[in-house]
Amino acid sequence: MITLGKFFDSTLNSIGQRLVKAFTINGASTAEQISPFGDDSVPLKGMDVIYAETESDEQPIIIGCLNINLLAALEKSACLQ
């Protein structure tokens, strides 16, 4: 199942993988971050994260992060001219 959550903390495990802590609909969860966020790979506190459970429920993952504070600029499309 894929759900959205809110990022609140992260740590590195013994082999250097980033473990992300997020609030999800099921409560607080810790999952491995699959897709890095930016150069240093640390999401900003309060960002929305895409949380998913794998076939083995023992290994949940964070697929990515959403920055809902960014807005796209409006541009004229070539097909509208």
C-alpha positions as CSV (number, residue, x, y, z in Angstrom):
1,M,0.0,0.0,0.0
2,I,1.3,3.5,-0.9
3,T,0.4,6.4,1.4
4,L,1.6,9.9,2.1
5,G,3.3,10.9,5.3
6,K,5.1,13.8,7.0
7,F,8.9,13.7,7.4
8,F,10.2,14.5,10.9
9,D,13.7,13.0,11.2
10,S,16.3,10.8,9.6
11,T,19.5,8.8,10.5
12,L,22.1,6.7,8.7
13,N,22.4,3.0,9.5
14,S,25.7,1.1,9.8
15,I,26.1,0.7,6.0
16,G,25.2,4.3,5.1
17,Q,21.6,3.9,4.1
18,R,19.3,6.8,5.1
19,L,16.5,5.8,7.3
20,V,13.6,8.3,7.3
21,K,11.1,8.7,10.2
22,A,7.7,9.9,9.1
23,F,4.2,10.2,10.4
24,T,1.8,8.1,8.3
25,I,-1.8,7.1,8.6
26,N,-0.6,4.1,10.6
27,G,1.4,6.2,13.1
28,A,5.1,6.9,13.2
29,S,7.1,4.8,10.8
30,T,10.8,4.3,9.9
31,A,11.7,3.4,6.3
32,E,14.7,3.2,4.0
33,Q,14.9,6.2,1.6
34,I,15.1,4.8,-2.0
35,S,15.3,8.0,-4.0
36,P,17.7,10.7,-2.6
37,F,16.4,14.2,-1.9
38,G,18.8,16.8,-3.2
39,D,22.6,16.8,-2.9
40,D,22.9,15.8,0.8
41,S,19.8,13.6,0.7
42,V,18.1,15.1,3.8
43,P,14.4,16.2,3.3
44,L,13.2,19.3,5.1
45,K,11.2,18.8,8.3
46,G,7.5,18.7,7.5
47,M,7.8,17.7,3.9
48,D,5.4,15.2,2.5
49,V,6.9,11.8,1.7
50,I,5.6,8.9,-0.3
51,Y,5.7,5.8,1.9
52,A,5.2,2.3,0.7
53,E,5.2,-1.2,2.1
54,T,7.1,-3.8,0.0
55,E,5.9,-7.4,-0.4
56,S,7.8,-8.1,2.8
57,D,6.1,-5.8,5.4
58,E,9.3,-5.9,7.3
59,Q,10.9,-3.5,4.8
60,P,8.9,-0.3,4.2
61,I,10.4,2.3,1.9
62,I,10.2,6.0,1.2
63,I,9.8,6.4,-2.6
64,G,10.3,10.2,-2.7
65,C,9.5,13.5,-1.2
66,L,7.1,16.2,-2.3
67,N,7.8,19.9,-1.8
68,I,4.3,21.4,-1.8
69,N,5.7,24.9,-1.2
70,L,7.0,25.1,-4.8
71,L,4.7,26.5,-7.5
72,A,5.2,26.1,-11.2
73,A,5.3,29.2,-13.3
74,L,2.5,29.6,-15.9
75,E,3.8,29.6,-19.4
76,K,2.1,29.8,-22.8
77,S,2.0,26.4,-24.5
78,A,2.9,26.2,-28.2
79,C,-0.4,24.5,-28.9
80,L,-2.4,27.4,-27.4
81,Q,-0.8,30.0,-29.6
